[in-house]
Amino acid sequence: KGEPFLKLVEPPYVDSVDWAKWHVFWLDERVVPKDHADSNYKLAYDNFLSKVPVPPGQVYAINDALSAEGAADDYEACLKRLVDAKVLDLSAATGFPRFDLLLVGMGPDGHVASLFPGHPLLNESQRWVAFIKDSPKPPPERITFTFPVINSASNIAMVITGSSKAEPVRRALGGDDKSTDLLPVQMVAPKEGETTWFLDKGAFSSL
Ligand SMILES: O=C1O[C@H](COP(=O)(O)O)[C@@H](O)[C@H](O)[C@H]1O
C-alpha cells in the first residue's frame, strides 16, 4: 500500500523533505490495538514512519482504548482542536478540514477509506469522522473520514495496484459507466483540489 511513497524513505528523497513540517493522520483506521496485524497505524509505522523523523507529537493515531463510536468522536475532536490551533485549515468552500494531501487506496469492491458500496455512510454530510461497525471487509469496526472531508482536500493521490482493482478503476476512469449507483471511488471529487492516479499495470489493465 502506498508503494510510490515508500521511495520517500530512501536517499536522495529522504534528505530532501522537511519532515518537521509534517502532520500525519489516518484517513481510516480499524478499531484494533496499534500493534495488531490489521492496524493501519502499524502498517504505516513499520514501513514509513519509523524511518523518517516526523515529530512523534505530529503523528495522530486513533485512541485504540475506545469503542468505535468513542474513537471517531475523539479523532474528530482532535481535528477540531488542530483547526482552533491553526495547524489544520478549514476549506472556505465547504467548511470541512482541508488536508494538503490524502493518500487514498481502493478495494476490489471500489471502496475507499472505510466507505463501502451501498453503505449509508456514503451519504454522511455532517460528521468529519464517522464510525462503522458492519464493515463488509474485516475487521468490522472502523473509523473513517467522510466524503465531505475527503472532497475538501487540496490534493488526492489515488494509489491502486493489482488486477483485482481493474474493473472499479475502469468504472471510475473509463468514461463509459452506465451504472446508476456510483461506487465510492467514483465519489472522490475534490471541490477545489486535484486528484492524481497512480496505477500499476494490473490496475490499469481494463482501461
Ligand atoms: O480496508 C481497507 O482497504 C482499502 C484497500 O485495501 P487493499 O488491501 O485492497 O489495498 C484501503 O485503502 C483502506 O484504507 C483500508 O482500511
The ligand as an SDF file (V2000), in Angstrom:
LIG
                    3D

 16 16  0  0  0  0  0  0  0  0999 V2000
   -9.5860   -1.8070    4.4310 O   0  0  0  0  0  0  0  0  0  0  0  0
   -9.0400   -1.0230    3.6930 C   0  0  0  0  0  0  0  0  0  0  0  0
   -8.9600   -1.3070    2.3680 O   0  0  0  0  0  0  0  0  0  0  0  0
   -8.5480   -0.3670    1.3860 C   0  0  0  0  0  0  0  0  0  0  0  0
   -7.9190   -1.0910    0.2090 C   0  0  0  0  0  0  0  0  0  0  0  0
   -7.1720   -2.1590    0.6720 O   0  0  0  0  0  0  0  0  0  0  0  0
   -6.4340   -3.2210   -0.2260 P   0  0  0  0  0  0  0  0  0  0  0  0
   -5.8820   -4.2140    0.7580 O   0  0  0  0  0  0  0  0  0  0  0  0
   -7.4290   -3.8350   -1.1630 O   0  0  0  0  0  0  0  0  0  0  0  0
   -5.3720   -2.4690   -0.9430 O   0  0  0  0  0  0  0  0  0  0  0  0
   -7.7050    0.7420    1.9660 C   0  0  0  0  0  0  0  0  0  0  0  0
   -7.4560    1.7410    1.0420 O   0  0  0  0  0  0  0  0  0  0  0  0
   -8.3510    1.2750    3.2310 C   0  0  0  0  0  0  0  0  0  0  0  0
   -7.7050    2.4300    3.7050 O   0  0  0  0  0  0  0  0  0  0  0  0
   -8.3580    0.1750    4.2290 C   0  0  0  0  0  0  0  0  0  0  0  0
   -8.6870    0.4660    5.5340 O   0  0  0  0  0  0  0  0  0  0  0  0
  1  2  2  0
  2  3  1  0
  2 15  1  0
  3  4  1  0
  4  5  1  0
  4 11  1  0
  5  6  1  0
  6  7  1  0
  7  8  2  0
  7  9  1  0
  7 10  1  0
 11 12  1  0
 11 13  1  0
 13 14  1  0
 13 15  1  0
 15 16  1  0
M  END
$$$$
